[in-house]
Amino acid sequence: MNAVKTKFSIKDLENLASVKAHTIRIWEKRYQLFAPERTPTNIRTYTLKDLQKLLNVSFLLEHDYKISKIASHSTSEIAELVKQTVSLKTQPKGHQAINSFKIAMINFDQQLFAKTFDSLSKELDFTTIFKEVLIPLLEEIGLLWQTNTIDPSHEHFITNLIKQKILLRIEQYQLTDIPHKSRVFVLFLPDNEIHDLGLLFLNYEIVRHGYKCIYLGQSILIENLKYLMLNQLNVSFVSYFTVKPDHSSVADYAKAFNTELENNNVPFYIFGRKALRENIKDLPKNSHVIKSIDSFIENL
């Protein structure tokens, strides 16, 4: 069975709910909002229900409720207030969904993830869900991992559930829509680069806009691309640089790309944090650093 985290420190709550530990202590003392257990050394410990309650309190505070009024309600009444607020507002669902996804991640709860995602899907298209809910979620998860609030297993769990959703939607287009535009895009990550979530979403956007996409995935050597260049018409290559290459610049990689393929004209589009951080002045003419998926799609 998966190990479920059931005990949290006040620092964990601060990181997960974005509420200062000092504020949580004040709420405990003034409003008896929580009643944490204490270790033999008098350190507070909180339950998963405490975390859920704090996330709900945080949500209500952001929607103009006063803490004194929130604290006058029971835990179940606070949860009901959140539901009522979600139903009355036009755009609050993203924040509450992020909280639900966090709980699903902490508890390794696939059903909660699926129910939360399905609820969002009734109101929002997949692209909007990814940009407005899943990307902020992943950014928060990255910070939680850096602060040791969550284990790497939590990050892998939620990331792979998101990948499943992207892959399902890619498959839907591949089964029902024949590419109607002439360009072919080959998507790959450089050798030893494994962060493929952004590349997967780009795959979805490309097929959604009517282009053929050949997805190669993680850790591809340049030499393995030559066959595709020689055997596909109107081919373009697309890659993400998140942490690789280690010891050379993106510009050096682009030059090696041309040398290995023996072609200086095949389009090569480059995404990712590493590419954006570098001050690239000497890219080959066929190589282009792209700032966002939206700008890439708009200029196809």
TORPA-733177 format. One record per residue (C-alpha): residue number from 1; residue in one letter; x, y, z. Coordinates in nm, 4 decimals, always signed. Layout:
# residues N
<r num="NUM" residuo="A" xx="X" yy="Y" zz="Z"/>
...
//
This chain:
# residues 300
<r num="1" residuo="M" xx="+0.0000" yy="+0.0000" zz="+0.0000"/>
<r num="2" residuo="N" xx="+0.1052" yy="+0.3603" zz="-0.0560"/>
<r num="3" residuo="A" xx="+0.2277" yy="+0.5417" zz="+0.2530"/>
<r num="4" residuo="V" xx="-0.0206" yy="+0.8194" zz="+0.3232"/>
<r num="5" residuo="K" xx="+0.1034" yy="+1.1232" zz="+0.5106"/>
<r num="6" residuo="T" xx="-0.1353" yy="+1.1815" zz="+0.8021"/>
<r num="7" residuo="K" xx="+0.0658" yy="+1.4059" zz="+1.0355"/>
<r num="8" residuo="F" xx="+0.1843" yy="+1.7553" zz="+0.9479"/>
<r num="9" residuo="S" xx="+0.3994" yy="+2.0147" zz="+1.1178"/>
<r num="10" residuo="I" xx="+0.2902" yy="+2.3768" zz="+1.1370"/>
<r num="11" residuo="K" xx="+0.5566" yy="+2.4496" zz="+0.8741"/>
<r num="12" residuo="D" xx="+0.3939" yy="+2.1924" zz="+0.6442"/>
<r num="13" residuo="L" xx="+0.0601" yy="+2.3705" zz="+0.6844"/>
<r num="14" residuo="E" xx="+0.2229" yy="+2.7058" zz="+0.6156"/>
<r num="15" residuo="N" xx="+0.3736" yy="+2.5767" zz="+0.2913"/>
<r num="16" residuo="L" xx="+0.0683" yy="+2.3851" zz="+0.1720"/>
<r num="17" residuo="A" xx="-0.1944" yy="+2.6498" zz="+0.2501"/>
<r num="18" residuo="S" xx="+0.0168" yy="+2.9678" zz="+0.2155"/>
<r num="19" residuo="V" xx="-0.0842" yy="+3.0817" zz="+0.5653"/>
<r num="20" residuo="K" xx="+0.1918" yy="+3.1963" zz="+0.7995"/>
<r num="21" residuo="A" xx="+0.2650" yy="+2.9744" zz="+1.0990"/>
<r num="22" residuo="H" xx="+0.2322" yy="+3.2789" zz="+1.3256"/>
<r num="23" residuo="T" xx="-0.1198" yy="+3.3388" zz="+1.1888"/>
<r num="24" residuo="I" xx="-0.2189" yy="+2.9761" zz="+1.2455"/>
<r num="25" residuo="R" xx="-0.1057" yy="+3.0018" zz="+1.6088"/>
<r num="26" residuo="I" xx="-0.3094" yy="+3.3211" zz="+1.6572"/>
<r num="27" residuo="W" xx="-0.6197" yy="+3.1543" zz="+1.5115"/>
<r num="28" residuo="E" xx="-0.5725" yy="+2.8610" zz="+1.7482"/>
<r num="29" residuo="K" xx="-0.5439" yy="+3.0851" zz="+2.0516"/>
<r num="30" residuo="R" xx="-0.8077" yy="+3.3441" zz="+1.9620"/>
<r num="31" residuo="Y" xx="-1.0695" yy="+3.1352" zz="+1.7831"/>
<r num="32" residuo="Q" xx="-0.9830" yy="+2.7742" zz="+1.8770"/>
<r num="33" residuo="L" xx="-0.9824" yy="+2.7033" zz="+1.5034"/>
<r num="34" residuo="F" xx="-0.7490" yy="+2.4060" zz="+1.5509"/>
<r num="35" residuo="A" xx="-0.6604" yy="+2.1816" zz="+1.8418"/>
<r num="36" residuo="P" xx="-0.3308" yy="+2.0211" zz="+1.7397"/>
<r num="37" residuo="E" xx="-0.1773" yy="+1.7317" zz="+1.9230"/>
<r num="38" residuo="R" xx="+0.1573" yy="+1.7885" zz="+2.0927"/>
<r num="39" residuo="T" xx="+0.4684" yy="+1.5746" zz="+2.0858"/>
<r num="40" residuo="P" xx="+0.6528" yy="+1.4978" zz="+2.4119"/>
<r num="41" residuo="T" xx="+0.8695" yy="+1.7997" zz="+2.3281"/>
<r num="42" residuo="N" xx="+0.5576" yy="+2.0198" zz="+2.2893"/>
<r num="43" residuo="I" xx="+0.5727" yy="+2.0485" zz="+1.9088"/>
<r num="44" residuo="R" xx="+0.2368" yy="+2.0879" zz="+1.7328"/>
<r num="45" residuo="T" xx="+0.1230" yy="+1.8136" zz="+1.4936"/>
<r num="46" residuo="Y" xx="-0.1790" yy="+1.8419" zz="+1.2646"/>
<r num="47" residuo="T" xx="-0.4009" yy="+1.5900" zz="+1.0862"/>
<r num="48" residuo="L" xx="-0.5086" yy="+1.5660" zz="+0.7227"/>
<r num="49" residuo="K" xx="-0.8494" yy="+1.7026" zz="+0.8320"/>
<r num="50" residuo="D" xx="-0.6724" yy="+2.0044" zz="+0.9813"/>
<r num="51" residuo="L" xx="-0.4988" yy="+2.0628" zz="+0.6477"/>
<r num="52" residuo="Q" xx="-0.8277" yy="+2.0343" zz="+0.4586"/>
<r num="53" residuo="K" xx="-0.9896" yy="+2.2790" zz="+0.6997"/>
<r num="54" residuo="L" xx="-0.7052" yy="+2.5291" zz="+0.6665"/>
<r num="55" residuo="L" xx="-0.7231" yy="+2.5133" zz="+0.2867"/>
<r num="56" residuo="N" xx="-1.0953" yy="+2.5871" zz="+0.3084"/>
<r num="57" residuo="V" xx="-1.0371" yy="+2.8747" zz="+0.5498"/>
<r num="58" residuo="S" xx="-0.7724" yy="+3.0174" zz="+0.3154"/>
<r num="59" residuo="F" xx="-1.0166" yy="+2.9959" zz="+0.0259"/>
<r num="60" residuo="L" xx="-1.2913" yy="+3.1794" zz="+0.2148"/>
<r num="61" residuo="L" xx="-1.0541" yy="+3.4547" zz="+0.3267"/>
<r num="62" residuo="E" xx="-0.9680" yy="+3.5182" zz="-0.0359"/>
<r num="63" residuo="H" xx="-1.3386" yy="+3.5589" zz="-0.1070"/>
<r num="64" residuo="D" xx="-1.4043" yy="+3.8372" zz="+0.1459"/>
<r num="65" residuo="Y" xx="-1.5014" yy="+3.6343" zz="+0.4513"/>
<r num="66" residuo="K" xx="-1.3706" yy="+3.7532" zz="+0.7896"/>
<r num="67" residuo="I" xx="-1.1761" yy="+3.5061" zz="+1.0007"/>
<r num="68" residuo="S" xx="-1.4022" yy="+3.5789" zz="+1.3013"/>
<r num="69" residuo="K" xx="-1.7086" yy="+3.4736" zz="+1.1001"/>
<r num="70" residuo="I" xx="-1.5362" yy="+3.1678" zz="+0.9522"/>
<r num="71" residuo="A" xx="-1.4245" yy="+3.0534" zz="+1.2983"/>
<r num="72" residuo="S" xx="-1.7818" yy="+3.0691" zz="+1.4288"/>
<r num="73" residuo="H" xx="-1.8704" yy="+2.7748" zz="+1.2039"/>
<r num="74" residuo="S" xx="-1.7954" yy="+2.4063" zz="+1.2473"/>
<r num="75" residuo="T" xx="-1.5544" yy="+2.2249" zz="+1.0177"/>
<r num="76" residuo="S" xx="-1.8404" yy="+2.0789" zz="+0.8120"/>
<r num="77" residuo="E" xx="-2.0116" yy="+2.4193" zz="+0.7910"/>
<r num="78" residuo="I" xx="-1.6875" yy="+2.5768" zz="+0.6653"/>
<r num="79" residuo="A" xx="-1.6679" yy="+2.3118" zz="+0.3933"/>
<r num="80" residuo="E" xx="-2.0306" yy="+2.3868" zz="+0.3004"/>
<r num="81" residuo="L" xx="-1.9527" yy="+2.7607" zz="+0.2809"/>
<r num="82" residuo="V" xx="-1.6769" yy="+2.6816" zz="+0.0339"/>
<r num="83" residuo="K" xx="-1.9183" yy="+2.4815" zz="-0.1826"/>
<r num="84" residuo="Q" xx="-2.1719" yy="+2.7655" zz="-0.1770"/>
<r num="85" residuo="T" xx="-1.9043" yy="+3.0207" zz="-0.2650"/>
<r num="86" residuo="V" xx="-1.7823" yy="+2.8096" zz="-0.5547"/>
<r num="87" residuo="S" xx="-2.1354" yy="+2.7823" zz="-0.6940"/>
<r num="88" residuo="L" xx="-2.1989" yy="+3.1569" zz="-0.6672"/>
<r num="89" residuo="K" xx="-1.8743" yy="+3.2829" zz="-0.8183"/>
<r num="90" residuo="T" xx="-1.7898" yy="+3.2740" zz="-1.1862"/>
<r num="91" residuo="Q" xx="-1.4185" yy="+3.1987" zz="-1.1515"/>
<r num="92" residuo="P" xx="-1.3303" yy="+3.0566" zz="-0.8139"/>
<r num="93" residuo="K" xx="-1.3101" yy="+2.6929" zz="-0.9128"/>
<r num="94" residuo="G" xx="-0.9437" yy="+2.7011" zz="-1.0073"/>
<r num="95" residuo="H" xx="-0.8246" yy="+2.7873" zz="-0.6582"/>
<r num="96" residuo="Q" xx="-1.0460" yy="+2.5305" zz="-0.4900"/>
<r num="97" residuo="A" xx="-0.9433" yy="+2.2668" zz="-0.7463"/>
<r num="98" residuo="I" xx="-0.5771" yy="+2.3316" zz="-0.6680"/>
<r num="99" residuo="N" xx="-0.6526" yy="+2.2671" zz="-0.3011"/>
<r num="100" residuo="S" xx="-0.8348" yy="+1.9448" zz="-0.3903"/>
<r num="101" residuo="F" xx="-0.5466" yy="+1.8336" zz="-0.6109"/>
<r num="102" residuo="K" xx="-0.3063" yy="+1.8989" zz="-0.3214"/>
<r num="103" residuo="I" xx="-0.5143" yy="+1.6786" zz="-0.0933"/>
<r num="104" residuo="A" xx="-0.5248" yy="+1.4105" zz="-0.3647"/>
<r num="105" residuo="M" xx="-0.1465" yy="+1.4305" zz="-0.3949"/>
<r num="106" residuo="I" xx="-0.0792" yy="+1.4132" zz="-0.0206"/>
<r num="107" residuo="N" xx="-0.3180" yy="+1.1174" zz="+0.0157"/>
<r num="108" residuo="F" xx="-0.2222" yy="+0.9451" zz="-0.3129"/>
<r num="109" residuo="D" xx="-0.5924" yy="+0.9605" zz="-0.3945"/>
<r num="110" residuo="Q" xx="-0.6530" yy="+0.8913" zz="-0.7636"/>
<r num="111" residuo="Q" xx="-1.0297" yy="+0.9084" zz="-0.7278"/>
<r num="112" residuo="L" xx="-1.0217" yy="+1.2567" zz="-0.5773"/>
<r num="113" residuo="F" xx="-0.7926" yy="+1.3718" zz="-0.8574"/>
<r num="114" residuo="A" xx="-1.0293" yy="+1.2269" zz="-1.1186"/>
<r num="115" residuo="K" xx="-1.3429" yy="+1.3746" zz="-0.9579"/>
<r num="116" residuo="T" xx="-1.1817" yy="+1.7180" zz="-0.9253"/>
<r num="117" residuo="F" xx="-1.0651" yy="+1.7106" zz="-1.2852"/>
<r num="118" residuo="D" xx="-1.4055" yy="+1.5959" zz="-1.4124"/>
<r num="119" residuo="S" xx="-1.5749" yy="+1.8777" zz="-1.2211"/>
<r num="120" residuo="L" xx="-1.3445" yy="+2.1321" zz="-1.3864"/>
<r num="121" residuo="S" xx="-1.4041" yy="+1.9762" zz="-1.7279"/>
<r num="122" residuo="K" xx="-1.7759" yy="+2.0473" zz="-1.7043"/>
<r num="123" residuo="E" xx="-1.7024" yy="+2.4220" zz="-1.7096"/>
<r num="124" residuo="L" xx="-1.3604" yy="+2.4677" zz="-1.8720"/>
<r num="125" residuo="D" xx="-1.1866" yy="+2.3351" zz="-2.1823"/>
<r num="126" residuo="F" xx="-0.8688" yy="+2.1333" zz="-2.1386"/>
<r num="127" residuo="T" xx="-0.6310" yy="+2.4094" zz="-2.2493"/>
<r num="128" residuo="T" xx="-0.7785" yy="+2.6474" zz="-1.9908"/>
<r num="129" residuo="I" xx="-0.7580" yy="+2.3828" zz="-1.7180"/>
<r num="130" residuo="F" xx="-0.3942" yy="+2.3182" zz="-1.7981"/>
<r num="131" residuo="K" xx="-0.2922" yy="+2.6843" zz="-1.8073"/>
<r num="132" residuo="E" xx="-0.5041" yy="+2.8237" zz="-1.5246"/>
<r num="133" residuo="V" xx="-0.5106" yy="+2.5317" zz="-1.2815"/>
<r num="134" residuo="L" xx="-0.2489" yy="+2.2649" zz="-1.3539"/>
<r num="135" residuo="I" xx="+0.0461" yy="+2.4952" zz="-1.4266"/>
<r num="136" residuo="P" xx="-0.0075" yy="+2.6960" zz="-1.1030"/>
<r num="137" residuo="L" xx="-0.0495" yy="+2.3638" zz="-0.9214"/>
<r num="138" residuo="L" xx="+0.2801" yy="+2.2332" zz="-1.0567"/>
<r num="139" residuo="E" xx="+0.4563" yy="+2.5564" zz="-0.9664"/>
<r num="140" residuo="E" xx="+0.3316" yy="+2.5230" zz="-0.6086"/>
<r num="141" residuo="I" xx="+0.4332" yy="+2.1575" zz="-0.5984"/>
<r num="142" residuo="G" xx="+0.7835" yy="+2.2508" zz="-0.7095"/>
<r num="143" residuo="L" xx="+0.8133" yy="+2.4870" zz="-0.4131"/>
<r num="144" residuo="L" xx="+0.6695" yy="+2.2276" zz="-0.1755"/>
<r num="145" residuo="W" xx="+0.9272" yy="+1.9759" zz="-0.2927"/>
<r num="146" residuo="Q" xx="+1.2117" yy="+2.2266" zz="-0.2517"/>
<r num="147" residuo="T" xx="+1.1046" yy="+2.2967" zz="+0.1082"/>
<r num="148" residuo="N" xx="+1.0783" yy="+1.9235" zz="+0.1909"/>
<r num="149" residuo="T" xx="+0.7055" yy="+1.9586" zz="+0.2630"/>
<r num="150" residuo="I" xx="+0.6335" yy="+1.6739" zz="+0.0232"/>
<r num="151" residuo="D" xx="+0.8280" yy="+1.3702" zz="-0.0894"/>
<r num="152" residuo="P" xx="+0.9416" yy="+1.3209" zz="-0.4531"/>
<r num="153" residuo="S" xx="+0.6885" yy="+1.0363" zz="-0.4712"/>
<r num="154" residuo="H" xx="+0.4089" yy="+1.2931" zz="-0.4279"/>
<r num="155" residuo="E" xx="+0.5397" yy="+1.4987" zz="-0.7192"/>
<r num="156" residuo="H" xx="+0.5749" yy="+1.1936" zz="-0.9437"/>
<r num="157" residuo="F" xx="+0.2255" yy="+1.0747" zz="-0.8520"/>
<r num="158" residuo="I" xx="+0.0482" yy="+1.3985" zz="-0.9455"/>
<r num="159" residuo="T" xx="+0.2650" yy="+1.4623" zz="-1.2522"/>
<r num="160" residuo="N" xx="+0.1873" yy="+1.1227" zz="-1.3979"/>
<r num="161" residuo="L" xx="-0.1861" yy="+1.1685" zz="-1.3423"/>
<r num="162" residuo="I" xx="-0.1641" yy="+1.4959" zz="-1.5366"/>
<r num="163" residuo="K" xx="+0.0287" yy="+1.3198" zz="-1.8138"/>
<r num="164" residuo="Q" xx="-0.2511" yy="+1.0634" zz="-1.8391"/>
<r num="165" residuo="K" xx="-0.5033" yy="+1.3427" zz="-1.9007"/>
<r num="166" residuo="I" xx="-0.2870" yy="+1.4968" zz="-2.1734"/>
<r num="167" residuo="L" xx="-0.2277" yy="+1.1613" zz="-2.3437"/>
<r num="168" residuo="L" xx="-0.5991" yy="+1.0798" zz="-2.3445"/>
<r num="169" residuo="R" xx="-0.6779" yy="+1.4059" zz="-2.5224"/>
<r num="170" residuo="I" xx="-0.3984" yy="+1.3586" zz="-2.7732"/>
<r num="171" residuo="E" xx="-0.5372" yy="+1.0147" zz="-2.8512"/>
<r num="172" residuo="Q" xx="-0.8871" yy="+1.1556" zz="-2.9017"/>
<r num="173" residuo="Y" xx="-0.7581" yy="+1.3866" zz="-3.1761"/>
<r num="174" residuo="Q" xx="-0.5448" yy="+1.1153" zz="-3.3320"/>
<r num="175" residuo="L" xx="-0.8420" yy="+0.8780" zz="-3.3520"/>
<r num="176" residuo="T" xx="-1.0971" yy="+1.1255" zz="-3.4859"/>
<r num="177" residuo="D" xx="-0.9072" yy="+1.3966" zz="-3.6772"/>
<r num="178" residuo="I" xx="-0.6848" yy="+1.3556" zz="-3.9815"/>
<r num="179" residuo="P" xx="-0.4084" yy="+1.6210" zz="-3.9905"/>
<r num="180" residuo="H" xx="-0.5119" yy="+1.8759" zz="-4.2537"/>
<r num="181" residuo="K" xx="-0.2015" yy="+2.0945" zz="-4.2581"/>
<r num="182" residuo="S" xx="+0.1161" yy="+2.0118" zz="-4.4391"/>
<r num="183" residuo="R" xx="+0.3833" yy="+2.0584" zz="-4.1719"/>
<r num="184" residuo="V" xx="+0.5115" yy="+1.7738" zz="-3.9571"/>
<r num="185" residuo="F" xx="+0.6547" yy="+1.8405" zz="-3.6104"/>
<r num="186" residuo="V" xx="+0.8980" yy="+1.6021" zz="-3.4419"/>
<r num="187" residuo="L" xx="+0.9018" yy="+1.6524" zz="-3.0643"/>
<r num="188" residuo="F" xx="+1.1932" yy="+1.5264" zz="-2.8557"/>
<r num="189" residuo="L" xx="+1.4004" yy="+1.5975" zz="-2.5467"/>
<r num="190" residuo="P" xx="+1.7826" yy="+1.6063" zz="-2.5551"/>
<r num="191" residuo="D" xx="+1.9919" yy="+1.3229" zz="-2.4158"/>
<r num="192" residuo="N" xx="+1.9407" yy="+1.2886" zz="-2.0363"/>
<r num="193" residuo="E" xx="+1.6532" yy="+1.5399" zz="-2.0334"/>
<r num="194" residuo="I" xx="+1.3480" yy="+1.3763" zz="-1.8743"/>
<r num="195" residuo="H" xx="+1.1065" yy="+1.6610" zz="-1.7903"/>
<r num="196" residuo="D" xx="+0.8517" yy="+1.5997" zz="-2.0651"/>
<r num="197" residuo="L" xx="+0.5251" yy="+1.7452" zz="-1.9315"/>
<r num="198" residuo="G" xx="+0.5595" yy="+2.0693" zz="-2.1280"/>
<r num="199" residuo="L" xx="+0.6495" yy="+1.8775" zz="-2.4419"/>
<r num="200" residuo="L" xx="+0.3438" yy="+1.6557" zz="-2.4012"/>
<r num="201" residuo="F" xx="+0.1144" yy="+1.9556" zz="-2.3713"/>
<r num="202" residuo="L" xx="+0.2761" yy="+2.1085" zz="-2.6803"/>
<r num="203" residuo="N" xx="+0.2023" yy="+1.7815" zz="-2.8609"/>
<r num="204" residuo="Y" xx="-0.1636" yy="+1.8225" zz="-2.7652"/>
<r num="205" residuo="E" xx="-0.1764" yy="+2.1822" zz="-2.8910"/>
<r num="206" residuo="I" xx="-0.0097" yy="+2.0923" zz="-3.2216"/>
<r num="207" residuo="V" xx="-0.2495" yy="+1.8068" zz="-3.3037"/>
<r num="208" residuo="R" xx="-0.5432" yy="+2.0185" zz="-3.1840"/>
<r num="209" residuo="H" xx="-0.4501" yy="+2.2775" zz="-3.4475"/>
<r num="210" residuo="G" xx="-0.4479" yy="+2.0266" zz="-3.7311"/>
<r num="211" residuo="Y" xx="-0.0811" yy="+1.9303" zz="-3.7691"/>
<r num="212" residuo="K" xx="+0.0852" yy="+1.5912" zz="-3.7672"/>
<r num="213" residuo="C" xx="+0.3042" yy="+1.5390" zz="-3.4612"/>
<r num="214" residuo="I" xx="+0.5673" yy="+1.2677" zz="-3.4122"/>
<r num="215" residuo="Y" xx="+0.6404" yy="+1.2422" zz="-3.0412"/>
<r num="216" residuo="L" xx="+0.9735" yy="+1.0794" zz="-2.9514"/>
<r num="217" residuo="G" xx="+0.9848" yy="+1.1733" zz="-2.5831"/>
<r num="218" residuo="Q" xx="+1.2735" yy="+1.1747" zz="-2.3410"/>
<r num="219" residuo="S" xx="+1.6501" yy="+1.1547" zz="-2.3841"/>
<r num="220" residuo="I" xx="+1.6941" yy="+1.1403" zz="-2.7630"/>
<r num="221" residuo="L" xx="+2.0348" yy="+1.1570" zz="-2.9335"/>
<r num="222" residuo="I" xx="+2.0623" yy="+1.3965" zz="-3.2276"/>
<r num="223" residuo="E" xx="+2.1837" yy="+1.1143" zz="-3.4518"/>
<r num="224" residuo="N" xx="+1.8472" yy="+0.9392" zz="-3.4038"/>
<r num="225" residuo="L" xx="+1.6681" yy="+1.2299" zz="-3.5726"/>
<r num="226" residuo="K" xx="+1.8368" yy="+1.2012" zz="-3.9103"/>
<r num="227" residuo="Y" xx="+1.6058" yy="+0.9291" zz="-4.0423"/>
<r num="228" residuo="L" xx="+1.3007" yy="+1.1457" zz="-3.9773"/>
<r num="229" residuo="M" xx="+1.4591" yy="+1.4457" zz="-4.1463"/>
<r num="230" residuo="L" xx="+1.5253" yy="+1.2379" zz="-4.4586"/>
<r num="231" residuo="N" xx="+1.1886" yy="+1.0624" zz="-4.4688"/>
<r num="232" residuo="Q" xx="+0.9315" yy="+1.3248" zz="-4.3696"/>
<r num="233" residuo="L" xx="+0.8187" yy="+1.6159" zz="-4.5860"/>
<r num="234" residuo="N" xx="+0.8036" yy="+1.9660" zz="-4.4375"/>
<r num="235" residuo="V" xx="+0.9515" yy="+1.8437" zz="-4.1101"/>
<r num="236" residuo="S" xx="+1.0362" yy="+2.0700" zz="-3.8158"/>
<r num="237" residuo="F" xx="+1.1999" yy="+1.9698" zz="-3.4880"/>
<r num="238" residuo="V" xx="+1.0919" yy="+2.0931" zz="-3.1452"/>
<r num="239" residuo="S" xx="+1.2627" yy="+2.0444" zz="-2.8091"/>
<r num="240" residuo="Y" xx="+1.2575" yy="+2.1605" zz="-2.4469"/>
<r num="241" residuo="F" xx="+1.5699" yy="+2.2520" zz="-2.2501"/>
<r num="242" residuo="T" xx="+1.4922" yy="+2.2484" zz="-1.8780"/>
<r num="243" residuo="V" xx="+1.8229" yy="+2.1396" zz="-1.7219"/>
<r num="244" residuo="K" xx="+2.0266" yy="+2.0037" zz="-2.0133"/>
<r num="245" residuo="P" xx="+2.2763" yy="+2.0259" zz="-2.1770"/>
<r num="246" residuo="D" xx="+2.5000" yy="+2.0385" zz="-1.8700"/>
<r num="247" residuo="H" xx="+2.8294" yy="+2.1621" zz="-2.0014"/>
<r num="248" residuo="S" xx="+2.7418" yy="+2.3490" zz="-2.3178"/>
<r num="249" residuo="S" xx="+2.5094" yy="+2.6259" zz="-2.4243"/>
<r num="250" residuo="V" xx="+2.1836" yy="+2.5895" zz="-2.6117"/>
<r num="251" residuo="A" xx="+2.3519" yy="+2.7652" zz="-2.9057"/>
<r num="252" residuo="D" xx="+2.6268" yy="+2.5009" zz="-2.9058"/>
<r num="253" residuo="Y" xx="+2.3617" yy="+2.2294" zz="-2.9056"/>
<r num="254" residuo="A" xx="+2.1828" yy="+2.3932" zz="-3.2001"/>
<r num="255" residuo="K" xx="+2.5100" yy="+2.4019" zz="-3.3956"/>
<r num="256" residuo="A" xx="+2.5750" yy="+2.0369" zz="-3.3145"/>
<r num="257" residuo="F" xx="+2.2190" yy="+1.9617" zz="-3.4265"/>
<r num="258" residuo="N" xx="+2.2923" yy="+2.1074" zz="-3.7727"/>
<r num="259" residuo="T" xx="+2.6290" yy="+1.9346" zz="-3.7959"/>
<r num="260" residuo="E" xx="+2.4923" yy="+1.5938" zz="-3.7023"/>
<r num="261" residuo="L" xx="+2.1976" yy="+1.6217" zz="-3.9429"/>
<r num="262" residuo="E" xx="+2.4176" yy="+1.7748" zz="-4.2149"/>
<r num="263" residuo="N" xx="+2.1495" yy="+2.0337" zz="-4.2739"/>
<r num="264" residuo="N" xx="+2.1434" yy="+2.4047" zz="-4.1879"/>
<r num="265" residuo="N" xx="+1.7878" yy="+2.4679" zz="-4.3044"/>
<r num="266" residuo="V" xx="+1.5537" yy="+2.2321" zz="-4.1190"/>
<r num="267" residuo="P" xx="+1.3568" yy="+2.4398" zz="-3.8641"/>
<r num="268" residuo="F" xx="+1.4500" yy="+2.3780" zz="-3.5007"/>
<r num="269" residuo="Y" xx="+1.2283" yy="+2.5316" zz="-3.2297"/>
<r num="270" residuo="I" xx="+1.3599" yy="+2.5511" zz="-2.8745"/>
<r num="271" residuo="F" xx="+1.1523" yy="+2.5890" zz="-2.5556"/>
<r num="272" residuo="G" xx="+1.2385" yy="+2.5747" zz="-2.1874"/>
<r num="273" residuo="R" xx="+1.3870" yy="+2.7577" zz="-1.8891"/>
<r num="274" residuo="K" xx="+1.7484" yy="+2.6940" zz="-1.9837"/>
<r num="275" residuo="A" xx="+1.6984" yy="+2.8396" zz="-2.3314"/>
<r num="276" residuo="L" xx="+1.5211" yy="+3.1463" zz="-2.1929"/>
<r num="277" residuo="R" xx="+1.7855" yy="+3.2092" zz="-1.9278"/>
<r num="278" residuo="E" xx="+2.0737" yy="+3.2122" zz="-2.1730"/>
<r num="279" residuo="N" xx="+2.1547" yy="+3.5293" zz="-2.3637"/>
<r num="280" residuo="I" xx="+2.1643" yy="+3.3614" zz="-2.7004"/>
<r num="281" residuo="K" xx="+2.3225" yy="+3.5724" zz="-2.9720"/>
<r num="282" residuo="D" xx="+2.4801" yy="+3.3190" zz="-3.2034"/>
<r num="283" residuo="L" xx="+2.2024" yy="+3.0715" zz="-3.2762"/>
<r num="284" residuo="P" xx="+2.2048" yy="+2.9242" zz="-3.6274"/>
<r num="285" residuo="K" xx="+1.9491" yy="+3.0872" zz="-3.8561"/>
<r num="286" residuo="N" xx="+1.7295" yy="+2.7779" zz="-3.8623"/>
<r num="287" residuo="S" xx="+1.7021" yy="+2.7699" zz="-3.4804"/>
<r num="288" residuo="H" xx="+1.4473" yy="+2.9740" zz="-3.2837"/>
<r num="289" residuo="V" xx="+1.4005" yy="+3.0169" zz="-2.9081"/>
<r num="290" residuo="I" xx="+1.0267" yy="+3.0285" zz="-2.8289"/>
<r num="291" residuo="K" xx="+0.8958" yy="+3.2040" zz="-2.5188"/>
<r num="292" residuo="S" xx="+0.5572" yy="+3.0362" zz="-2.4931"/>
<r num="293" residuo="I" xx="+0.3356" yy="+2.7715" zz="-2.6494"/>
<r num="294" residuo="D" xx="+0.0773" yy="+3.0382" zz="-2.7342"/>
<r num="295" residuo="S" xx="+0.3249" yy="+3.2445" zz="-2.9353"/>
<r num="296" residuo="F" xx="+0.4442" yy="+2.9311" zz="-3.1142"/>
<r num="297" residuo="I" xx="+0.0937" yy="+2.8221" zz="-3.2139"/>
<r num="298" residuo="E" xx="-0.0044" yy="+3.1741" zz="-3.3229"/>
<r num="299" residuo="N" xx="+0.2868" yy="+3.1939" zz="-3.5650"/>
<r num="300" residuo="L" xx="+0.2521" yy="+2.8545" zz="-3.7310"/>
//
